[in-house]
Amino acid sequence: MSNLSERLPKGYSPLPGTVKPQFFELSHEVGTIVGLIALSSPKAKAYDRIWVDWNNNKKFTGDEKLMGTVSVRGKEKFVVFGPFERSVGDAKIAGYLIVHDDDHIHLVPKGYYEGERS
């Protein structure tokens, strides 16, 4: 789990055109995964766009973007990105990125979703 922050990670530049960007760094066995989430428009009600620096070149590009699906359960809001499968060095990462209540993000392995195993 990682908290979201308005502060850019060291060595990164803002992505032009993003609305209210928030940045994150997630620890994983392949290293640290860095990304940003943003609103699709100023009127969006949830962070529904995400870019992940999969190749670790300190840039966010169009091929690194995922679209999210918003879910609301009572007072809690989730945005689910994925499933995805990416190669990072010699390893593969497969799963979902889930933004919870617009303030933190989880990396959930593929095969697990909403607390259930498939």
C-alpha positions as CSV (number, residue, x, y, z in Angstrom):
1,M,0.0,0.0,0.0
2,S,1.2,3.5,-0.7
3,N,-0.2,6.9,0.2
4,L,-0.7,9.4,-2.6
5,S,1.1,12.7,-2.6
6,E,1.2,15.9,-4.6
7,R,5.0,15.8,-4.4
8,L,6.8,14.5,-7.4
9,P,9.2,11.6,-6.8
10,K,12.8,12.5,-7.2
11,G,13.8,12.8,-10.9
12,Y,10.3,13.0,-12.3
13,S,8.6,15.9,-14.1
14,P,4.9,16.7,-14.1
15,L,2.8,15.1,-16.9
16,P,1.3,18.0,-18.9
17,G,-2.5,18.1,-19.1
18,T,-3.2,16.0,-16.1
19,V,-5.9,17.2,-13.7
20,K,-5.0,17.1,-10.0
21,P,-2.2,14.6,-10.3
22,Q,-1.2,12.5,-7.2
23,F,2.0,10.4,-7.2
24,F,2.8,7.1,-5.5
25,E,5.7,4.7,-5.0
26,L,4.9,1.0,-4.3
27,S,7.5,-1.5,-3.0
28,H,7.5,-4.8,-4.9
29,E,9.9,-7.7,-5.1
30,V,11.0,-6.3,-8.5
31,G,11.8,-2.9,-7.0
32,T,9.9,0.3,-6.5
33,I,7.0,1.0,-8.8
34,V,6.3,4.7,-9.4
35,G,3.2,6.1,-10.9
36,L,0.6,8.9,-10.9
37,I,-3.1,9.1,-10.9
38,A,-5.2,11.9,-12.2
39,L,-8.8,12.9,-12.9
40,S,-10.0,12.5,-16.5
41,S,-11.6,16.0,-16.3
42,P,-12.0,18.8,-13.7
43,K,-15.6,17.5,-13.2
44,A,-14.6,13.8,-12.6
45,K,-15.7,12.5,-9.2
46,A,-12.8,10.0,-8.8
47,Y,-9.3,9.5,-9.9
48,D,-9.9,7.4,-13.0
49,R,-6.6,7.6,-15.0
50,I,-3.3,6.1,-14.0
51,W,0.2,6.0,-15.5
52,V,2.9,3.6,-14.2
53,D,6.6,4.0,-15.0
54,W,7.0,0.3,-15.9
55,N,10.4,0.8,-17.6
56,N,11.8,3.0,-14.9
57,N,12.9,5.8,-17.2
58,K,11.4,8.5,-15.0
59,K,8.8,9.4,-17.6
60,F,5.1,8.7,-17.9
61,T,3.9,7.9,-21.4
62,G,0.7,7.0,-23.2
63,D,1.5,3.3,-23.4
64,E,1.8,3.3,-19.6
65,K,-1.7,4.6,-19.0
66,L,-4.6,2.5,-17.6
67,M,-8.3,3.5,-17.3
68,G,-10.1,2.9,-14.1
69,T,-13.6,1.7,-13.1
70,V,-15.2,3.4,-10.1
71,S,-17.1,1.4,-7.5
72,V,-18.8,2.7,-4.4
73,R,-19.7,0.6,-1.4
74,G,-21.5,2.6,1.3
75,K,-19.1,5.5,2.2
76,E,-16.1,3.9,0.6
77,K,-15.0,4.5,-3.0
78,F,-12.7,2.3,-5.0
79,V,-11.2,2.7,-8.5
80,V,-9.9,-0.5,-10.0
81,F,-7.2,-0.4,-12.8
82,G,-6.6,-3.6,-14.6
83,P,-6.1,-6.5,-14.8
84,F,-2.7,-5.9,-16.2
85,E,0.4,-8.0,-16.9
86,R,3.8,-6.3,-17.4
87,S,7.4,-7.3,-17.6
88,V,9.7,-5.5,-15.3
89,G,13.3,-6.6,-16.0
90,D,13.3,-10.4,-15.9
91,A,10.1,-10.6,-13.8
92,K,6.4,-10.3,-14.6
93,I,3.8,-8.4,-12.6
94,A,0.2,-9.3,-13.0
95,G,-2.6,-7.8,-11.0
96,Y,-4.8,-4.8,-10.3
97,L,-4.0,-1.4,-8.9
98,I,-6.8,-0.2,-6.6
99,V,-7.2,3.4,-5.4
100,H,-9.1,3.6,-2.2
101,D,-11.0,6.7,-1.1
102,D,-8.7,8.9,-3.3
103,D,-5.9,8.8,-0.7
104,H,-4.0,5.5,-1.0
105,I,-3.3,2.8,-3.6
106,H,-2.9,-1.0,-3.4
107,L,-1.2,-3.5,-5.8
108,V,-3.4,-6.6,-5.7
109,P,-2.1,-9.8,-7.4
110,K,-4.1,-11.2,-10.3
111,G,-6.4,-13.9,-9.1
112,Y,-7.5,-11.9,-6.0
113,Y,-10.1,-9.2,-6.2
114,E,-12.4,-7.6,-3.6
115,G,-11.1,-10.0,-1.0
116,E,-11.9,-13.2,-2.9
117,R,-9.7,-15.7,-4.6
118,S,-10.6,-16.7,-8.1
